[in-house]
Amino acid sequence: MSNLQAPRGGAKEQSGLRYPANGKTIYHRPLNRAKTAELSGASFAYLFSEMVSYASKKIESIQDLEKRLNVQGHPIGLKLLDLLLYREPARSQTRPLNIITLLHFIKINVWQHLFGQAADGLEKSSDPSKPDEYMIIDNEPLVNRYISVPRDMSQLNCAAYVAGIIEGVCDGAAFPARVTAHSVGKQEEGEMWPGRTVFLVKFAPEVMERETFLGKG
Amino acid sequence: MSYYFVIVGTQDNPLFEHEFGTSKAGGDGQARFPDQARHMNQFIVHSSLDIVEEVQWGGTGQMYLKCVDRFFNSYVSCFLTGGNVKFMLLHQPPSSAVSSTGGAANPRSSTSTIATNPTSPQTEEAVRSFMLEVYESWVKAIMSPFYHVNMEVRSPVFRQRVAAAGRKYL
């Protein structure tokens, strides 16, 4: 190790912090990026396949695997929330205060940032006994593009990773929720969107309580 | 004017603390809290968190909540990030009670509008600029893949950035 720590300026050595060779830390890099800057889909698909196979080691059930993918996505959501709010123009740089603004932020801003397009749908559960459930719909999730699910794991949807990101955004904004991914596309001939996925967002009871309270006030 | 800046996490836990003084109008950037009251700053800011939680769901969801609380001669301004992390700034203008310990710096700094009136629009604007600059550094800090929510920020570079923002605006 000692040969890695080449002698450098005294002040830097005292702090115990090792700077990169060009002296630029994370704080020197700009947070804004050009609209066209996109990552290669192939490298993402490769990385994601490794993430899925890593998560599928020593699992007991499909739920277990989905849970692990969810956990991998969660911190990304937490970070994205503040990053995307920071990039908003000053006028609309506001914290989401109710469920609708939060979900709208996810549908438009988060999806646009991650996948280059808005989500295909946002719906409230039609079941009157479940007012705390909302659905974000993606006809063809980017993460599932090169994933074929084996027949014996038919309940698996690897978009659980994206569900984790959504959950991170919700948790970060103080709207604790459980988010799960469900495949709803029919595997029939001539089906337009066989990979159609619904992200079911179920908010915690305290969120619903606050929502009704704020709605009255 | 003396400032005490603290970043408070989602569990009301302090993540970062910094004390500084005004650099405007000949100030030397040193905090001049009276010795017998300095330890009160943390209590004052902590008690203001209740007010922040009261006002955070009202209004339009602006991040900068302006001056939220006041305790005698201490004013507390707040900036709330999207991730519910609170930037709290306690500012204390030099008062007659302080001037006995404050020494020669006080008559000079009292010429500045920021120093004399903590609730004036100029002060609010200066604090907003300060908070926005800290927010930029904060987003960069949390973007680190090794940063987990509610972790203390120890980076000396982050501290430098906060101090620089304080020198620039306050």
Chai-1 contact restraints between the chains, C-beta under 6 A:
chainA,res_idxA,chainB,res_idxB,connection_type,confidence,min_distance_angstrom,max_distance_angstrom,comment,restraint_id
A,S15,B,P156,contact,1.0,0.0,6.0,A-B,restraint_1
A,L17,B,P156,contact,1.0,0.0,6.0,A-B,restraint_2
A,T25,B,V157,contact,1.0,0.0,6.0,A-B,restraint_3
A,I26,B,K140,contact,1.0,0.0,6.0,A-B,restraint_4
A,I26,B,S144,contact,1.0,0.0,6.0,A-B,restraint_5
A,Y27,B,S137,contact,1.0,0.0,6.0,A-B,restraint_6
A,Y27,B,K140,contact,1.0,0.0,6.0,A-B,restraint_7
A,Y27,B,V157,contact,1.0,0.0,6.0,A-B,restraint_8
A,Y27,B,R161,contact,1.0,0.0,6.0,A-B,restraint_9
A,L31,B,V139,contact,1.0,0.0,6.0,A-B,restraint_10
A,L78,B,V149,contact,1.0,0.0,6.0,A-B,restraint_11
A,K79,B,I142,contact,1.0,0.0,6.0,A-B,restraint_12
A,K79,B,M143,contact,1.0,0.0,6.0,A-B,restraint_13
A,L81,B,G82,contact,1.0,0.0,6.0,A-B,restraint_14
A,L81,B,G83,contact,1.0,0.0,6.0,A-B,restraint_15
A,D82,B,T81,contact,1.0,0.0,6.0,A-B,restraint_16
A,D82,B,G82,contact,1.0,0.0,6.0,A-B,restraint_17
A,D82,B,G83,contact,1.0,0.0,6.0,A-B,restraint_18
A,D82,B,V139,contact,1.0,0.0,6.0,A-B,restraint_19
A,L83,B,V139,contact,1.0,0.0,6.0,A-B,restraint_20
A,L85,B,G82,contact,1.0,0.0,6.0,A-B,restraint_21
A,Y86,B,V139,contact,1.0,0.0,6.0,A-B,restraint_22
A,T94,B,T60,contact,1.0,0.0,6.0,A-B,restraint_23
A,T94,B,G61,contact,1.0,0.0,6.0,A-B,restraint_24
A,T94,B,Q62,contact,1.0,0.0,6.0,A-B,restraint_25
A,R95,B,G61,contact,1.0,0.0,6.0,A-B,restraint_26
A,R95,B,G82,contact,1.0,0.0,6.0,A-B,restraint_27
A,L97,B,G61,contact,1.0,0.0,6.0,A-B,restraint_28
A,G172,B,G83,contact,1.0,0.0,6.0,A-B,restraint_29
A,A174,B,N84,contact,1.0,0.0,6.0,A-B,restraint_30
A,L214,B,W57,contact,1.0,0.0,6.0,A-B,restraint_31
